[in-house]
Amino acid sequence: RGGRGGRGGRGGMKGGTKVVVEPHRHAGIFVARGKEDALVTLNSTPGVAVYGEKRISVDGPAAADGTTAKIEYRVWNPFRSKLAAAVLGGVDSIWIEPGSKVLYLGAAAGTSVSHVSDIVGPKGAVYAVEFSHRPGRDLINVAKARTNVIPIIEDARHPLKYRMLIGMVDVVFADVAQPDQARIVALNSHYFLKNGGHSVIAIKASCIDSTAAPEAVFRREVTKLQSENFKPLEQLTLEPYERDHAVVISEYRPAKKKKNKQ
């Protein structure tokens, strides 16, 4: 049976194995070390799974009277989330941390959004924009249980339609599989992203130009971002989790370096 947890569905996380959860180097993300390691986030709604993912309970630190409370984590599957794939791919920084305000374009049904909501915690906020009504319903249901998720069922091409709902954000994450993705990100960033903030963009090469080589497509998108006042920091392909995808992380309107007066 073994392998990926077989039909047990719990994937070796439950039962006789003792699971140890350690902090990942990205704040707000954790690694569960058991029979097989998994990326996890602290579940902000204990006892509730968002999309049928595995949950792991470990004993928290002992209280004064010797009792221990259970702490619950949710497994973050890199095959379902481009952001998790980037973290496992060894990205330098995703810039999303506890307390961050995040504008999430292309939120779909809210699977990745729920993990971002876990990371930013009660002091942060996730403004989740999704145009399609079918996954939008699921997104709203995710947001009902999570007070830091603000669902916005609007077209990301028209940010002025939802400007009354959003303050300035620290990070714009985009996973909108559209040919004009760079323009959509730039447009939203001009309105909502603070100077020195960051954008994290998942680029699907076939969506932008299915005839060109993926590398050429990524290069072209980075050039578009540079023309919109973004300074690219890193680019990372999402193999083996996604084919012909890359994540590009940039800084928006970086502070000019002051020349030292000699």
C-alpha positions in Angstrom: 0.0 0.0 0.0 2.5 2.6 1.2 3.3 5.3 -1.4 1.2 8.3 -1.3 -0.9 7.2 1.6 -2.9 4.7 -0.5 -6.7 4.8 -0.1 -6.3 5.7 3.6 -6.4 9.3 2.4 -4.5 10.4 5.5 -1.1 9.8 3.8 0.8 8.4 6.7 0.3 11.5 8.8 -2.1 9.8 11.2 -1.8 6.7 13.3 1.4 5.4 14.9 3.7 7.9 13.3 4.8 10.8 15.5 4.6 14.1 13.5 6.8 17.0 14.5 5.9 20.4 13.1 8.8 22.9 12.7 8.7 26.5 11.4 9.8 26.9 7.7 12.2 29.7 7.0 9.3 31.7 5.5 7.4 33.1 8.5 3.9 31.7 8.9 4.7 28.4 7.0 5.6 25.2 8.7 7.0 21.8 7.8 5.4 18.6 9.2 8.1 15.9 9.6 6.6 12.4 9.7 6.8 9.4 7.5 6.9 11.8 4.6 7.4 15.6 5.1 4.7 18.0 4.1 4.4 21.8 3.9 1.6 23.0 6.3 0.0 26.2 7.5 -1.6 26.8 10.9 -5.3 26.2 10.6 -7.1 29.4 11.5 -10.4 27.5 11.6 -9.5 24.3 13.6 -11.6 21.2 12.8 -12.6 22.5 9.3 -11.0 21.5 6.0 -11.5 23.9 3.1 -11.1 21.6 0.1 -10.7 18.1 1.6 -7.0 18.5 2.5 -5.3 16.6 5.3 -5.2 18.1 8.7 -2.5 17.4 11.3 -3.0 17.9 15.1 -0.1 18.2 17.4 0.1 18.9 21.1 0.8 22.6 21.8 3.1 23.8 24.6 1.9 22.8 28.1 -0.1 25.4 30.0 0.6 26.3 33.7 -1.7 23.6 35.0 0.0 20.9 32.8 -2.7 20.6 30.2 -1.8 20.7 26.5 -4.1 22.2 23.8 -4.1 20.7 20.3 -2.8 22.8 17.5 -4.1 22.0 14.1 -2.2 22.4 10.8 -3.4 22.0 7.2 -1.3 20.3 4.5 -0.5 22.6 1.6 -0.4 20.7 -1.6 2.1 22.1 -4.2 0.2 20.4 -7.0 -2.9 22.4 -6.1 -1.2 25.7 -5.3 1.4 27.6 -7.4 2.5 29.5 -4.3 3.2 26.2 -2.4 5.1 25.0 -5.5 7.2 28.2 -5.4 8.0 27.7 -1.7 9.0 24.0 -2.3 11.0 25.1 -5.3 13.2 27.2 -3.0 12.0 30.7 -3.7 14.0 33.3 -1.8 11.1 35.2 -0.3 7.3 35.2 -1.1 6.9 38.5 0.9 3.7 37.2 2.4 4.1 36.9 6.1 2.0 37.3 9.3 0.3 40.7 9.3 0.6 41.2 5.5 -2.1 42.8 3.4 -2.4 40.8 0.2 -4.3 41.5 -3.0 -4.9 38.1 -4.6 -6.0 38.2 -8.3 -7.5 35.0 -9.7 -8.6 33.6 -6.4 -10.7 30.8 -8.0 -12.5 28.7 -5.3 -10.2 29.9 -2.5 -7.9 26.8 -2.0 -4.6 28.8 -2.1 -6.4 31.8 -0.6 -7.2 29.8 2.5 -3.5 29.0 3.1 -2.5 32.7 2.5 -5.2 33.6 5.0 -3.5 31.1 7.5 -0.1 32.8 6.9 -1.2 36.4 7.3 -3.2 35.6 10.4 -5.8 37.8 12.2 -3.8 41.0 11.8 -3.4 40.5 8.0 -6.0 40.6 5.2 -6.4 38.8 1.9 -8.4 40.7 -0.8 -9.5 37.8 -3.1 -10.6 38.9 -6.5 -12.3 36.3 -8.8 -14.5 37.1 -11.8 -16.1 33.7 -12.4 -19.3 33.2 -10.4 -19.1 29.5 -10.0 -15.8 29.3 -8.1 -16.8 32.7 -6.6 -19.5 31.0 -4.6 -17.0 28.6 -3.0 -14.7 31.6 -2.4 -17.5 33.4 -0.5 -18.1 30.2 1.6 -14.4 30.1 2.5 -14.5 33.8 3.5 -17.6 33.2 5.8 -15.4 31.2 8.2 -12.3 33.4 7.8 -12.7 37.0 8.8 -9.4 38.1 7.1 -10.6 37.1 3.6 -12.5 39.7 1.7 -14.1 38.1 -1.4 -14.5 40.4 -4.4 -16.4 38.9 -7.4 -15.2 41.4 -10.0 -13.1 41.5 -13.1 -9.5 42.2 -12.2 -9.2 44.3 -15.4 -11.4 47.0 -13.8 -9.8 47.7 -10.4 -11.8 50.9 -10.0 -15.0 48.8 -9.6 -13.6 47.5 -6.3 -11.5 50.4 -5.1 -13.9 51.1 -2.2 -13.2 47.7 -0.7 -9.4 47.7 -0.7 -6.8 49.8 1.1 -3.1 49.8 0.2 -1.5 46.3 0.2 2.0 45.0 0.7 1.8 42.2 -1.9 -0.1 41.6 -5.1 -0.3 37.9 -6.0 -1.6 37.1 -9.4 -2.7 33.8 -11.0 -5.0 35.0 -13.7 -4.4 32.9 -16.8 -4.8 35.8 -19.2 -2.7 37.0 -22.1 -2.6 40.5 -20.7 -1.7 39.4 -17.2 1.2 41.8 -16.8 -1.1 44.7 -17.7 -3.7 43.6 -15.2 -1.1 43.3 -12.4 0.4 46.7 -13.2 -3.1 48.3 -13.3 -4.0 46.9 -9.9 -0.6 47.8 -8.5 -0.8 51.4 -9.6 -4.0 51.7 -7.5 -3.3 49.5 -4.5 0.3 48.4 -4.1 2.4 50.5 -1.8 5.8 51.8 -3.0 8.5 49.2 -2.2 5.7 46.6 -2.1 6.1 43.3 -4.0 4.3 41.4 -6.8 4.3 37.6 -7.1 3.0 36.5 -10.4 2.4 32.9 -11.6 2.9 32.9 -15.4 1.4 30.1 -17.6 3.4 30.3 -20.8 0.7 28.6 -23.0 -1.9 31.1 -21.9 0.1 34.1 -23.1 1.6 32.7 -26.3 1.3 29.0 -27.1 3.5 29.2 -30.2 6.6 30.7 -28.5 9.1 28.9 -26.2 8.2 29.2 -22.5 11.5 30.9 -21.7 10.8 33.6 -24.4 7.3 34.2 -22.9 8.7 34.6 -19.4 11.4 37.0 -20.7 8.7 39.1 -22.5 6.5 39.3 -19.4 9.4 40.4 -17.2 10.2 43.1 -19.7 6.6 44.3 -19.6 6.8 44.5 -15.8 10.0 46.5 -16.0 8.3 49.0 -18.2 5.7 49.4 -15.4 8.1 50.4 -12.7 8.7 46.8 -11.3 12.2 45.6 -10.5 12.4 41.9 -11.0 14.0 40.1 -8.0 13.7 36.4 -9.0 12.2 34.0 -11.5 11.6 30.3 -10.8 10.0 27.6 -12.9 7.4 25.4 -11.1 8.7 22.0 -12.4 7.9 19.2 -11.3 4.5 20.6 -10.0 3.4 22.5 -13.1 4.5 22.4 -16.7 5.7 25.6 -18.4 4.8 27.8 -15.5 7.1 30.3 -13.8 6.7 32.5 -10.8 8.2 36.0 -11.1 8.7 38.1 -8.0 9.3 41.8 -8.3 9.6 44.9 -6.2 7.3 47.8 -7.1 8.7 51.3 -7.3 11.8 50.4 -5.2 13.3 53.3 -3.2 16.1 55.0 -5.1 19.5 54.2 -3.7 21.0 57.4 -2.2 24.4 58.1 -3.7 27.0 58.5 -1.0 28.4 62.0 -1.1 32.2 61.6 -1.0 
